[in-house]
Amino acid sequence: MFNLSFLNSSTSQIVSDLKIKGYFIFDQALTEQCVEELLKEVDFDNILVNINDVGTVIAYNQRFLTHCLANSKKSFDIITSQKVLDICKEYFNDRYKLTNHRIYQTSKVGNMPWHTDNNLQIGKKLASKHNMPGLLFLFYLSDVTKNAFQLVKDSHLWSPQFDHEIYLTESFIDSKYKKDILTFSMKKGSLILCDIHAVHRAEPFQDKTYTRRTLLFQIDQVGNEYIGHGEKNIVNTEYLDNLNPEIMEYLGFGFKRNYPAFPSTSVATMTPEEILSLQKQLLPQILNAFTKKVVTTLIPSTMVLNIKRMLWQFKTHRKTPKNN
Ligand SMILES: O=C(O)CCC(=O)C(=O)O
């Protein structure tokens, strides 16, 4: 899953970088095979429309698999890996929990403002900023040449002054901190790890042919005063082959979660092109549903039931070997 060079890298050095610089990066921390296998588990092409499962949703130019702990064993393994937990154990000085996680794909255009991730929410709305320590893990799942993660150097030290702001404007950052902007164009599998109080964004871009894929998760040192902080973690129990008290605490077993899954989506967050393409996919299904409705209206339900029984008997009779 992880390249040996990342596994063997010093956890203390990673934590020291995070404490001093506010960030740590590692080129190709995940193996190519791991990224490939992970992406096979994510179906970005089919979105959820009355489908009784967890899956992909659309928010404008991004597609999200938010509940990846329920749908991707590879992301479950990365998020609950010993290396991630070791970093957290050394970084935090109190109990910490997974606050949110997602896999997403950004295509064609991106316009994310400068922000920090120390958010407290009421429902889906940002209520205020908090001062809990927290870490943001971001793994690139494609080679990133555009729309790279950007971070303002040393901003974890001064960002609390702006805790009354939801975003920082481009003109403010450009006028005061342009020389401090770090842009992480890196290869598939690379890790960017930063303090959630650091000012960051995905660099704005516009390119019809470009797509970036990412696995992101955030871990906060959630104390007792912040009961309910975080999105719910929907986990596929099949993946829990490493369950222990540490992971149960980290995943928030028995811990209240008040925030809805990010992002909040509906048909209204799809682009007009996607709504049109969905209509095309729905057309044969609409015809099918109408035909069924007409048939069930015209034929009495007892007759339908009898036909189903006869078909079943015919099928099983044909399959049963003759006993002579
Ligand atoms: O995708 C990125 O580069 C940044 C994501 C981010 O900042 C966020 O979701 O808060």
The ligand as a Tripos MOL2 file, in Angstrom:
@<TRIPOS>MOLECULE
LIG
   10     9     1     0     0
SMALL
NO_CHARGES

@<TRIPOS>ATOM
      1 O1         -8.1950   19.6170   -2.9570 O.co2     1 LIG1
      2 C1         -7.4200   20.4320   -2.4760 C.2       1 LIG1
      3 O2         -6.3220   20.6910   -2.9730 O.co2     1 LIG1
      4 C2         -7.7960   21.2080   -1.2500 C.3       1 LIG1
      5 C3         -8.9980   20.7040   -0.5810 C.3       1 LIG1
      6 C4         -9.3900   21.5430    0.5640 C.2       1 LIG1
      7 O3         -8.7490   22.4750    0.9110 O.2       1 LIG1
      8 C5        -10.5870   21.2390    1.3130 C.2       1 LIG1
      9 O4        -11.4250   20.4290    0.8620 O.co2     1 LIG1
     10 O5        -10.7380   21.8500    2.3940 O.co2     1 LIG1
@<TRIPOS>BOND
     1     1     2 2
     2     2     3 1
     3     2     4 1
     4     4     5 1
     5     5     6 1
     6     6     7 2
     7     6     8 1
     8     8     9 2
     9     8    10 1
@<TRIPOS>SUBSTRUCTURE
     1 LIG1         1 GROUP 0 **** ****
